Amino acid sequence: MYAPFSVTPNRQSSTTAPDTDSARVEALRQAMPAEGMFAEKAWRWSPRPFPLAPATVKRLEKLGNRLWRFQRAANGIYHRSRKGTLPRWIAETLDRGKPAELLEVAHDAGLREALPRVIRPDLILTENGFALTELDSVPGGIGLTAWLGEAYAGLDPATADSIVGGADGMLAGFRSLLPEERGVDIVVSRESADYRPEMEWLAGRLGEDWDVVSAEGYRPGSRAVYRFFELFDLPNLPGALDLARAHARGALEMTAPFKPWLEEKAWSALFWLRPLRQVWRRELRDSHWRRLREIIPYSWLVNPEPIPDHAVIPRLEIQDFAELKRFSQSERDLVLKISGFSELAWGSRSVNIGSDQSQEEWASAVDGALATWDRSPWVLQEFHKGRLVRHPFWNDARGELETMEGRVRLCPYYFVDAAHPKRIRLGGVLATICPADKKILHGMSEAILVPCAVDPDGY
């Protein structure tokens, strides 16, 4: 089992915080588990957490409940579509490319109301608030964010309470996901192996009732299961569907449930469809619907099927998505990405930012999206530029502190309590600060990764 974080392994007394930037960075390095957090991944170290204004943190705290309602509404819309009380094409689109065996298990009545208990949006911090670019039910970064929150709180006990979610908020949130009485297995596939070190650290901190096991060959027993593998990976995981069957009949507790339709980015486009507007308003409540419209970018399903001669695609004012290929660079403030159920659907692997590509690259991406509609739908989103921020980092080459101007992606982690399903806890917020010239804000060696803290002078 891993020991609790301490910045005092050799040199410092337990009451003395590192008093220089170099000492703070060195304390963080020394506290990092020998196994690291991500396999062969590195980032820039900063002596300071990312500062968020109290009003920003309050907005983030309220967002968790809204996103839980959004997922519940999406689940209901899907089932109503299958039943025929809403247009059947909705479920048919979300089911494209999914194996029949997976859908059969996922449709079991025992899973009908099951929802993911981890909710992690990707939020771009903009001049006007946030832009929600993705909603993840099986996210990486949980162990890392837990360690960062604990580590930065340990650097300075006087300001430890300022860490968003608290020093142990991520640990407490993750522990609340599943009952511990019979033990909990965190089931990790080879596809997700890069994140195994952070999950092993997390299990070590949670105690002997928690364990990390391989998904390959895993068989359900009496222990609860945290699924840390993607559903597109099922062909490499023989017997994995037995987990869903056991979950459906109540033989074990598991999250996230085997519901591939809830792991599609297509929901951002379905959210904006005018024929579904009143459905969303009723399911979400009007106030939540309006707040979500402020942060979910306008999106389209890239559907190659013809539309009437007298009609146009809303906001794009074109009659065929193929016309996107002729858009000028100034017209291409757009993001094109695969909806889900693909090895390209995570880690920004399929993300194409139109204004950052040549005409040929953009045209090729559009052609590719149109060609896979029948098995892997793509989504088009309006691009929202992140606001510029400034944050310090330690330059190893120069041995000094520098300030980077960049743009930030915020990843708040919300946990739904298994015993109290309407209790949603914000465990912590990971900030990924990327150089200002990077359009895709994602983990990279040039990025700064830090937890967020409440600061009256923050963003």
Summary of the structure (lengths in Angstrom):
residues: 459
radius of gyration: 22.3
end to end distance: 37.2
largest distance: 75.8
contacts: 1497
relative contact order: 0.19
helix: 37%
strand: 22%
